[in-house]
Amino acid sequence: MAEKLQPTGDNPFGQNEAERQYEGYFGINTDTRLNIIDMFVKDGRNFRAEMVDSLDLDHNGVLLDIGCGNGTLLIDTRKRRDFQGLTIGVDIDKSSLDEAKKKELARGLTPSIYLAADMEQINLPDNSVDTILCSFAFHHANHLDAAIHEAWRLLRPGGQLITSANSLLQKTEHSNLLLAITEYLKTTYQTNIKPPIAFASKFNSETAQQRLEQHFGKVKPIIPQRSELQFGKDFFGYLENSLSTYQSEFRPPIIGPGHWTEAVEKAARPLFDAAVAKYGYFQDNVDRTAFDCRKAA
């Protein structure tokens, strides 16, 4: 495991902004520096900030965030790029959209339009959006090609989609926690539950370009990066409360909150605690790539 990373002044968001961003994203209290999530890479780059900087924004145009969650990236895009056009966020989870609305109000921003919808069927007209941001969301689609085609449908000719994917070939420490949870559930309850589908199995950096090129005229890989994410102790609380995030990744989704919490405590906590005791944090190494997609004019 690599040495403890230190935030640098070169980080595009800056330390305070990064703390706020990830506190909002994970719902984790970052008052104690030892417990915060440091999402900094050694060269001082921030993957999501570079995605935002790659957007070709028409400042009088329409920006759509597919899979926007609680609005963190959409809000940061508006602020970082001083975007004054129309912003739309789409997510299947209405509670996340409600949280996004609260965040915008707290930051004094003009409210975006938020739509609770499946990414495969978004109630917007053809060719109605100038730019689409879809950060680590396509892997949640039940039908990947349908979701990608929906993004293509919504973009105006010449419009841009920026999306991102993790590597399928890399086995991350985070994945090991999920596998431990899965094995515990299978052994303890004799279920036919299968290992969780890795987020990268449906849409990954090795195959994403080929899948995207079936719909878009031009696709270019950008921002290839190995990120070393370091999680403090509070991350485990996030994991304990994240059944809704992971349940769809299990086949079949038959486990309940009690089973999940038990498996997290019995199977994942020893691995997590051992790493924190040895290194002071839990590190997850992630290889990922963003893709710049253009709809033919």
Secondary structure, 3 states (H helix, E strand, C coil): CCCCCCCCCCCCCCHHHHHHHHHHHHCCCCCCHHHCCECCCCCCCCHHHHHHHCCCCCCCCEEEEECCCCCHHHHHHHHHCCCCCEEEEEECCHHHHHHHHHHHHHCCCCCCEEEECCCCCCCCCCCCEEEEEECCCHHHCCCHHHHHHHHHHHEEEEEEEEEEEECCCCCCHHHHHHHHHHHHHHHHHCCCCCCCCCHHHHCCCCCHHHHHHCCCCEEEEEEEEEEEEEECCCHHHHHHCCHHHHHHHCCCCCCCHHHHHHHHHHHHHHHHHHHHHHHCCEEEEEEEEEEEEECCC
